[in-house]
Structure formats: C-alpha cells, structure tokens
Amino acid sequence: MTKQVDALILGAGPAGSALAQTLARAGHSVMLADKKHFPRQKPCGEFLSPECRPYLDELGVGMALGKMGVRQISGMNLFAGASVASGRFLRLDSAPHNDAGYAIRREILDMALLEAAADRPEVTWLERHEFQRLVRNSSGEVVGAVLRDPDSRLREIRARITIGADGVHSRVARDLGVQRPSRWLDRFALVARFHGVAPRAAAEVHFVPRAYFAATTVDDGSFHLNLLVDRPALRHKHGDVDAFVREHLQSAPELERRLQGAERIGTWRGIGPLAFSTSQQAWKTVALVGDACGYVDPLTGEGIYFALHGARSLAQAIVESLERPADAAAAMRRYAIRRRREVGPRMILAAAIQRGLRHEAIVRLAVRCLASWPRLCDLLVNVTGDAVHPKDLLLPSFWRDFRRAQRLA
C-alpha cells in the first residue's frame, strides 16, 4: 500500500510531534509515525529548561501541563565532595520567562505534545509503525519510507519531505550515512523514580568519580534519579543494578542520605551511548531534527529545548519548500544554518563540560570555585539552561541585564 503526503515524520517525541502540529497548522498533510505505543516511558532527565516555556505555549500545551502539576524548578544545586554550589534561573530582559525550569514525567510531556498534533485533521497518526528504510527515486532523492505495521506488514509511504525525528540512535540518520559516534564520550544513563524523597525547589547534580547523578522531583511528587557512567564501568555491574548504584552513592553522601528509606518505583531503565554527531542534517527532500541531528549529554536539560527549537526552525524551511519547490534546497540549507548557529555553540559547551567531568580534581575545584562565587554559578546555570546564548557573553548589554537580574532575584 502506498500513500502520498506532504510530510512524513518518523518519530513522535517532542521534535516530531511539535513539527507535525506546526506543519498541520500551515495546512499541510502530515503522517506521523513511531514504533512505540504511547504513552511510553523513555529514559530522560525529565527536566525542561526555562526557554522551553514559550515553545510549549505556542504549541498549546503549556497550560495543560500546568494543570497536570508540572513542577517549577528554581535553579540547580551542584555537589562535589563537601562543596555545594547553587545557581538560580534569572528573569532577564531577553528571557522574561526565565525565572523557573520545569520537571515533568517524560511520558506525560510526550503524550501532551502528541495529542495536540494528532488532534489536527491534517495529521495521520501511525502508532507502532517501525521505520525500515528510506525510499529513493531514480535520481537518488528520498521520496518516502517503508514502515512495518503492527501486523508485520510492510507499508510504503511517499512524501514530498521525509523527516527523521527518531532520537539519539536515529535509524534514519544511519540510513542516510551521516551518523558518527563520539567515542570519547561512551556514556550510558541508568534511570529510575523513587517515592519517599522530600522535594526541593532546585534540581541537583551530584558528582562522583567518573560519573554523576542528576536528580529532581517531578510532577507526581516522585523523585527522578539519573546515574550517568562510562560504558566500561557498566559492563562490570554483574547484573545487580541496585548494588551498582549504591556503590556510587557512597561518594554522594547528601544524596545517599536523602534516598534512605525511599522506595524505587518500577525497574531501572537504561539508555546509551549518549554522544553522536551528524555530518549533515538537511537535504532537498529529507531532514533530521532533534536528537537525530546529534547529541551530547547537556547536563542541565537542554535536549527538549533543542528539539522544540529545531522543530520550529525546520517547519519554517519545510513550509517554504512546499510552497516554493524551486527554493527547496536553499530553504533546507537555511534550516541547517539556523540550527548550527543556535545549537552548535551550546553543543560545544556541553562537550567541553563533559570532557571536564572526566577529571575528578577539575570537578571538585570547579564546584569549590562556583560555591565561593555564586554569581558565576548563576551565570553557568543560565547559560546551560538556554536563556543565555554563548555569543551573548560578548555583549555589554547582556552584562548590564544580568547584574540587574541578580540584584532583583
């Protein structure tokens, strides 16, 4: 069976669902497919940086998430040995909504975005349809994809534009031959939630030798815990994940104390490796968006922001391509340039932070410095929390705004 649509989006996470809704609002026919059944659980930090808020409001889900009890996060506390550094999100002139981040279970966020997209009459939602391969014409241009449906039947979908929004291990990027593993950061995440941990206003990062814990309380009051470790350490856990986590908790006494008496909800889930790049993200008839473009663990929840920003930017390019086919290649190049300008410097910063985290002495020294210089910690939290682009640090107007925001906080 073959069907033609304007856009075929492979992957219904935040990037795919946001893109589907935006294209549908512009009047284009969209087919949105994912191999999973929704709502689904997905290993994730479950933290949204403050800059996600305007995107969620634009997509019509901000108020709905508020009613579901999304928790506001005031900033980030960093722990290393006996040192504790605290950074606050600051309301800036350039980011007036930047006074709080948000913590919500990933299955709730994904379902809200998916429902907002699937409710559009222009969107056809294909659940449990697994991507098999791209379809190319005689000139080599991508013209759609073959999917496997829930009954294991192959289904060919033709589309004017095909989008890979299928995450950090994107099969679409592999089919295009552009995905590159970042072998220096062969890191995996173990994720679980706990009942019985008192909530705090700020998210937490606890640095331990060759690893770190990231934690926050999410919308239902449960405590979300990530342990990020190198693959060699994970290979030696001997199947007992709880014992493996307890061993690392011995180097994070504050977190260990908070977890005493807590009850784990469900099983540990894992994901990794957590670092990939792509050599190209857009062509005339096919593009990548969100984590499919590349990923370096950003430490402070930038992944959803990258997804939402990328979806908005790519939607603009696709609308231009569909309305003016002669300009399609140039429009898609403009998307890649916009993405590189916004995300590229942030990815470089994330990679630099991750390289530093591999050296315990550097981490302890950095946290001690941040603890003794709170303004610097505020700056780090706001830069890594998306409110401040690295290029803004060169502007005198930013520093005036930043000092004013600190005085008012």
SVG drawing of the C-alpha trace seen along z (x, -y; Angstrom):
<svg xmlns="http://www.w3.org/2000/svg" viewBox="-10 -47 53 58">
<polyline fill="none" stroke="black" stroke-width="0.4" points="0.0,0.0 1.4,-3.4 0.2,-6.8 1.4,-10.3 1.6,-13.1 3.4,-16.5 5.5,-15.4 6.3,-12.0 7.7,-12.4 9.5,-9.4 9.4,-9.7 6.8,-11.1 8.9,-12.6 8.9,-16.3 10.6,-17.2 8.4,-15.1 5.1,-16.0 5.9,-19.7 6.9,-19.6 3.7,-17.7 1.5,-20.2 3.2,-23.3 3.1,-21.9 -0.6,-20.9 -1.4,-24.5 0.1,-25.7 -2.3,-23.4 0.0,-20.6 -0.8,-16.9 1.4,-15.1 1.9,-11.4 3.5,-11.0 4.8,-7.5 6.5,-5.9 7.5,-2.3 6.3,-2.7 2.9,-2.5 2.0,-5.8 2.1,-6.8 5.6,-5.4 8.3,-5.6 11.6,-6.9 14.8,-7.3 15.3,-11.0 16.3,-13.7 12.7,-14.8 13.8,-18.4 12.9,-21.2 14.9,-24.4 13.0,-27.7 13.3,-28.5 11.0,-25.6 8.0,-27.5 7.3,-29.8 7.5,-26.9 5.1,-24.8 2.7,-27.8 2.9,-28.3 2.0,-24.6 -1.0,-24.9 0.2,-22.5 1.8,-24.9 -1.5,-25.5 -2.4,-21.8 0.9,-20.8 0.4,-23.4 -3.0,-21.7 -1.2,-18.4 1.0,-19.7 4.3,-20.3 6.8,-21.3 8.7,-24.6 12.5,-24.3 14.2,-27.4 17.8,-26.5 20.5,-23.9 22.5,-22.7 25.9,-21.2 27.5,-18.8 31.1,-17.6 32.7,-16.2 32.0,-18.7 31.3,-21.6 27.8,-22.8 27.3,-25.4 23.8,-26.9 22.8,-28.7 19.4,-30.4 17.4,-30.9 17.1,-34.6 14.4,-36.6 16.3,-38.5 15.1,-41.2 15.9,-38.9 14.2,-35.9 11.3,-37.3 10.0,-33.8 13.4,-32.5 12.6,-32.5 12.0,-28.7 12.6,-25.5 10.1,-22.6 10.1,-19.0 7.6,-16.5 7.5,-12.9 8.5,-12.3 5.5,-10.1 3.2,-13.0 5.1,-15.6 5.3,-13.4 1.6,-12.4 0.5,-16.1 2.5,-17.1 1.4,-14.0 -2.3,-14.6 -2.0,-18.2 -0.6,-17.1 -2.9,-14.1 -6.0,-16.1 -5.3,-18.1 -7.3,-16.8 -4.2,-17.2 -2.2,-14.7 -2.4,-10.9 -1.0,-9.2 0.6,-5.8 1.4,-4.1 3.6,-1.0 4.9,-1.6 8.6,-0.8 10.9,-2.5 12.6,0.0 14.3,-2.0 14.1,-5.2 12.7,-5.1 14.7,-6.8 13.8,-7.7 16.0,-7.0 17.9,-10.2 18.7,-9.2 16.4,-11.7 14.5,-10.5 10.8,-10.2 9.4,-8.5 10.0,-5.4 9.0,-1.8 7.4,-1.1 6.5,2.2 3.0,2.0 1.8,3.8 0.9,6.9 4.4,7.0 3.2,5.9 5.4,3.5 3.9,0.2 5.4,-2.3 4.7,-6.0 5.5,-8.6 6.2,-12.1 7.4,-15.4 9.6,-15.8 10.7,-13.0 11.9,-13.8 14.0,-11.7 12.9,-12.7 13.8,-9.3 16.1,-10.2 19.7,-9.8 20.1,-6.4 18.4,-7.6 17.9,-4.8 17.1,-7.5 20.5,-9.2 22.2,-5.8 20.3,-5.1 21.5,-8.5 25.0,-7.5 25.7,-10.7 25.7,-9.5 29.0,-9.5 29.5,-8.1 31.5,-10.3 33.7,-7.5 35.4,-9.8 32.0,-10.0 30.9,-6.4 28.5,-7.1 25.2,-5.4 22.4,-6.5 20.5,-4.4 17.2,-6.0 14.6,-5.3 12.0,-7.1 11.5,-6.8 8.8,-7.5 9.5,-8.9 12.1,-11.6 11.4,-15.1 11.1,-17.6 13.4,-20.5 12.9,-23.7 16.1,-23.2 17.3,-20.3 20.5,-18.5 23.7,-17.2 26.0,-15.1 29.5,-14.5 31.2,-11.2 34.4,-9.7 34.0,-9.1 30.2,-9.5 27.4,-11.8 23.8,-11.7 21.2,-14.2 18.0,-14.3 14.8,-16.3 11.3,-15.9 8.7,-15.6 5.0,-16.4 3.6,-13.4 5.9,-14.0 8.2,-11.2 12.0,-11.7 13.6,-11.1 17.2,-9.9 19.8,-9.5 23.2,-7.9 25.5,-8.6 28.5,-6.3 31.1,-5.3 30.4,-2.0 33.4,-0.1 32.0,-0.7 28.6,0.5 30.0,3.7 31.2,4.7 27.9,4.2 27.3,8.1 23.5,7.6 22.7,6.1 21.8,2.5 20.8,1.5 24.2,2.6 25.9,0.8 24.0,-2.4 24.6,-2.0 28.3,-1.8 28.3,-5.1 26.0,-6.7 28.8,-6.1 30.6,-9.0 27.5,-11.2 26.6,-11.3 24.0,-14.0 22.1,-12.1 22.6,-8.8 21.1,-10.3 18.1,-11.7 17.4,-8.3 17.4,-6.4 14.0,-4.8 12.9,-5.7 11.1,-3.1 12.1,-2.6 9.1,-2.7 9.4,-0.1 12.7,1.1 15.9,-0.6 15.9,-1.7 18.9,-2.4 19.9,-4.3 23.2,-5.0 25.7,-5.7 24.9,-9.4 27.1,-11.1 26.6,-11.2 27.1,-13.8 25.9,-14.0 27.9,-15.3 24.7,-16.8 21.2,-17.5 19.2,-18.7 18.8,-17.9 16.2,-18.9 13.7,-16.2 14.8,-14.9 15.9,-16.3 16.8,-15.4 15.5,-17.2 16.0,-17.0 18.4,-14.4 18.6,-12.7 20.8,-15.6 23.3,-14.7 23.6,-14.6 26.0,-15.4 24.5,-15.0 24.0,-18.6 23.9,-18.1 21.1,-20.6 18.1,-19.6 18.8,-21.3 17.6,-18.3 13.9,-19.2 14.8,-22.9 17.0,-21.7 14.1,-19.6 11.4,-22.3 13.7,-25.0 14.7,-22.6 11.1,-21.7 10.1,-25.4 13.0,-26.2 12.6,-23.1 8.8,-23.7 9.7,-27.2 12.0,-25.6 9.5,-22.9 6.7,-25.3 9.0,-27.4 10.0,-24.2 6.4,-23.0 5.1,-26.4 8.1,-27.2 9.6,-23.9 12.3,-25.7 13.6,-27.1 13.5,-23.8 17.2,-23.1 18.1,-26.6 15.3,-26.6 16.6,-23.4 20.2,-24.8 18.9,-27.8 17.4,-25.4 20.8,-23.7 22.5,-27.1 19.9,-28.3 20.3,-25.1 24.1,-25.4 24.1,-29.0 21.7,-28.3 22.7,-24.7 26.3,-24.5 27.9,-26.7 25.7,-25.1 26.8,-21.6 30.5,-22.7 30.0,-24.0 28.2,-20.7 31.1,-18.7 33.7,-20.9 31.8,-20.3 31.6,-16.6 35.3,-16.4 36.0,-18.3 33.7,-15.9 36.1,-13.0 38.6,-14.5 37.7,-14.4 40.2,-17.0 38.9,-19.5 35.3,-18.9 36.0,-19.4 37.9,-22.6 35.2,-23.9 32.4,-23.3 34.5,-24.9 35.0,-28.0 31.3,-28.1 30.4,-27.7 32.6,-30.7 31.4,-32.8 27.6,-32.4 27.3,-35.0 29.5,-32.7 27.2,-29.7 24.2,-31.8 25.8,-32.5 26.7,-28.9 23.1,-27.7 21.6,-30.3 24.0,-29.6 23.5,-25.9 19.7,-26.4 19.4,-28.1 18.4,-31.6 21.9,-32.9 23.5,-32.1 27.3,-31.9 27.6,-34.7 25.6,-37.0 28.6,-36.9 30.4,-39.3 27.6,-42.0 27.9,-44.7 24.1,-45.0 23.9,-41.4 26.1,-42.0 24.0,-45.0 20.9,-42.9 22.5,-40.0 23.7,-42.2 20.2,-43.8 18.5,-40.4 20.8,-39.2 20.0,-42.3 16.3,-41.7 16.4,-37.9"/>
</svg>
